[in-house]
Amino acid sequence: MSVKLALLGAGRIGQAHSRAIAQTPGAELVAVSDVNIEAASVIAGQHSCPTAGLDAIAQDPNIEGVLICTPTDLHADQIEMFVRAGKAVFCEKPIDLDSARVKACLEVVNAHQGFLMIGFNRRFDPHFNALYQAIQAGQIGTPEMVVITSRDPAPPPAAYIRKSGGIFRDMTIHDFDMAVHLLGEMPVSVQAVGSVLTDGDIGTLGDFDTASVILKMASGKQAVITNSRRASYGYDQRVEVHGSAAMIVAENQRPVSIEIANNTGFHKPPLHDFFMTRYIQAYADEIAHFVQAVTEGSPPSPSGQDGLNALYIADAAQLSAQTGTIVALSPARD
């Protein structure tokens, strides 16, 4: 028996998840919903399923789960709607840009004993996950410091920046989740700096395009994160973890992994050009985990609390960058 799923949102990330569903044994896309009927119809046609409105999906007893890939300002309301309808919910990050609204949403989820998984896809990247598993197996001893580099190939359009919540809530939030995931604890302090170095329009909109963050955990462990909205050489995604006994690194990935050596040096093909190709397998493994958790009735991960924790850190980073101060976080939030 397949887990029957509905997709809410037929944009770029919805398309990625529809492909992931098709790759997942035991999963079946049975409905697609979007205000853009034409976009919904394209995905529905690819999967031989109908388009449907939100109410129809909520009331359909055959639909077991929904994937929320709609704009951010719709996420919390849709989570609550479908949790109340008894559906398992997968929601792209973030739940909302306001931590108070996220907290209220999670109270509804808990009150209905709802099933909610948040889309931090980088946890499921095979390379980053292998790094995590090596840490869990004790191969580097006790992890002490994480260094995360995350740089996009080009800035997003102004319309996106206006609704993004800023670089810390939109971009760095993935790295905040990864740092907590790898070190196993929440930070107690956040120090961030932001600059406008790549696109003056981003500064005009009140955001940064370049950022660095230091997280300090209660144990003294540290995470250092660097972000840029522009990397001329491609999509730059690297993680390094230094431990008491060894160091482990997940390097950049390329569509083709070859190297040519000649009399001018050693040459490799370019990096991936963005997340849609870099994280294809991560999206597939993420949806496979969701389907497995629904099938087995096991707790989903990342959880709604993981989403809230990452947003707490993003809020602290934003405040730190704006005020030039180190911002304290309560360790109770882990």
N, C-alpha and C positions, 0 to 999 in steps of 0.2 A: 504493500500500500504506500502510495506517495503522500507526502505532506503537501496539501494544496495551499498555495500562496497567492496573495494579491499584491500587486505593485502599485504604490501611490507615488506618482511623479514619473514622467517619461522624458526627463531631461538627460543630461550627460551622465550623471551618476545613476539614474534609473536604468539607463541603457546598459551600464556596466553590470548592475546587479541582475538584470534580466539575462545577460549572458552567463553570469555565475550560476543562476538557477538552472539554466540549460545544461551546465556542466556537472551538476550535483545529482548523483544517484539518489532516488527517493524524494526528489523535489519536483513539483509541477506548478508552473505558473498558470493560474486559471482565470485571472481578471487583471485588467490594467485600468487605472483611473488617472486622469489629468484634465485640467480645465482646457488644455489644448487637445481637442479631440483628435486632430490629425496626428499629433505626435503619439498619443496613446494608441491610435489605430495601427501605426507602424509596428510598434512592439507587439501588440496583440496579434497582428497578422503573422509575425515571425514565430509566434508560439501557438498559433491556432486556438486562441482564446478570445473571449469578448472583452470589450470595454465596459466599464460599469461605474456608477456613482458611488460615493462613500457610504451612503445609507444602505444601498443594496449589498455592498460588500460586508458591512457590519451585521446585516440581518441574514446573510447566507450561512446556514449551519455547516455547509461543506468546506468553507474556507477556514483553515486552522490558524493561519498566520498572515501578517501584513508586513511589507517592507516600506517604510516611510522615507521617501527620497524627494520630498516636496521642499519648498523654501523654508528656511529656518523659522520664520515667524508663525508657521503652521504646525510645527512639530509637537509642541506641548499639548495643544488642543486635540490633535489627532491621536497622540498616545493615549490620552484620557478616554477619548471616544472608543477606541478599539480595545483597550483594557476592560472597559465597562461591558463591551460586547463579548468578552471572553476569548479574544484572539491573542495569540502570541505576537509580540511586536518587536520588530527590528527597526531601529531608527538611526539614520545618519546623524553624526555629531553636527552641531551641538543640539541638546534638547531645546535650549533657548539661550539667548544672549544675556538674560537676567538671571542671576543665581537664585533669587527669591522665587521667580516663576518656576525654575527647575525644581527647587525644593518642594513647592506646592504640588507640582506634577507627580513627583515621586511619592508624595503622601497619598495621592489617589491610587497610584500603582500598588502601593503596599496595602491600602485599605481593601482593594479588590483581589489581593494575592496574585497580582498580575505578573506576566512574563515579559521582561523588557531587556533587550540587548542593544548596546550602543555601538555604532560603526566606527571604531578605531581600527581601521584595517591593517595598520602597520604591525600590530601584534601578530598578524597571521602571515606576514611576509616570510617565505621559507628561510631567507637568510637571517633576518632578525630573530625569527623564532628559534633557529638553530643556535644562535648566540645565547638566547634566553635559556634554552635547554642545557647548554654547556655550563652556564652559571649555576643552574639548579642542580646539576650533577657534581658540582664542586670542582670543576676543572680549573678555575682560576683562583681558588681559595675564597676568601671573603671579598665580595665586590666593594670597592672603596670610592671609585670615581667613574662617572659616565660622561662621555663627551659626544654630543649629538650635533651633526651638521645637516642642515636642511635648507636648500636654496632652490628656488623656482627658476626656470629659464627666462621668464619675462613677467612683468607686472600684469595683474588682471586689469580689466577696464574700470573706469571710474564708477560706473553703475554698480559693479560688484563691490568695490571698496566701500561705497556708501552704506551698503547693507551688511557688510561682513562682520561688524563689531570690532574691527581693528586687527592688526597682525597677530596679537597675542591670543585673541579668542578664535581667530580663524585659522591661522597657520601654525603658530607655536603650540597650540593646544594639543596637536598630535604628539609633539615632542614632550610635553608635560606628562601626558599619559604614558609614553614610552619610558620616561625616566622613573616614574613611580613604579611601573611594571617591572623594570629591571632591578631596581634597588629595593623594592618590597616595602616601601614606606613613603608617607607624605612628607613634604618639606615643612620645616618650622620657620624658614625665612626665605624671602625671594628678593633678589636684587636684579634689576633690569635697566638697560639703557636702550634707547631707540634713536634713530637718525633718519633723515631723508637724504639719500645719496644717489638713488637710481631714477627717481621720477618725481619732479617737483609737484605734479598734480596731486600725488598722494599726500604730500605735506599740506597742500591747500585744503584737502578734505579732512585734515586733522589726524592723519594716521602716519605711521612710520613704514619705511620699506626695508629697513635694516635694523636688526635687533640682536642683542646678546643678553643672556640670562644666566644667573648663578642660583642654583637651589641648594640649600643646606638642610639635611635631614636631622632628626633628633639624635641619631647615632653619630653624627659628624660626617657621614657620607655626603658627597657632593655630586651635582650634575651641572655641566656647563653646556649651554645650548647656543648655537649661532644660526641666525636666519637671514636670508636676503631674498627679495622679490625678483632679483635678476642675477643669473649666472650665465655668462656668455658662452660657456662650454657645455651646457645641458643641465639636466635635472640631477642635482647633487644631493645624495642621500647616504650618509655614513653614520655608523655608530661604533664607538670604542668604549670598552669597559676595562678599567684597570683594577686588578684584584691583588690580594695579599700574596698570591703565589704565581700569578701569570696575568697576561693581558690578552683580550680577545677583540677582534675587529670584524665588522661586517662592512665590506667595501662597496663602492659604487657598482652598479650593474649596467651592462650594455646589451642591446638587442642581439649582438653577435660577439661572442667571447673569443676573439683571436688576437694575436699580436704578430706584427711583422718587424723583423729586425733587418736593417740594411746599413749602408755606410753613413746614413744621416741619423741613425738612432733606432730606438724601439718605438713602434707605433701601434696604437690600438684604435678601433672604431669609436665614434662618438658615443656619449651616454644616451640613455633614453631621453626623449624630448619632453615628457611630462608624466604625471601620475597614471594616466589612462593606459599607458603601455608598461610602465615600471611595475605597477601593482596588480597586473592581471591575475596572477596566481593568488595573491593575497585576498582579492575580492572573492575568488572561487572558494578558498579555504575558509574564509569568514562565513560565507553562506552555508557551507557544509557543516560548520560548527553550529550555526543557528538551527539548521534542520535536525542535526543529531540531538541537540539539547531539547528541542520540541518533542522529538520521537521518544527520547528516554525520560523526559520530565526532569532533567538535571538543570541546575542553576546556570543561566547564561552568563558569559563573560566576554567582553567587558559589560559590567552592569550599569544600571542607571546611576548608582552611587559613584562609579568610576567616572562617568560623564560629569557629575556634579563636582567631584574632586578636581578634575582637570580645569573646570571653569573657575573654581575658587583660586587656583594657581594663576590662571590667566588674568583674573581681576586684580590679584596682588601684583602681578608683573606690570599691568597697565598703570596702577597707582605708583609703583616704584619708578617707572620711566617718566611719569609726569612730575613727580615730586623730587626725584633725585635721592630718595631715601631707601633704606632696606625695610621691607614690609614683613611683619611677623604674621605667621599663620598658626592657628591652633592645631596641635597634633591630634586633637580629638576627631579631626575630619578624616582620618585614615580608616 
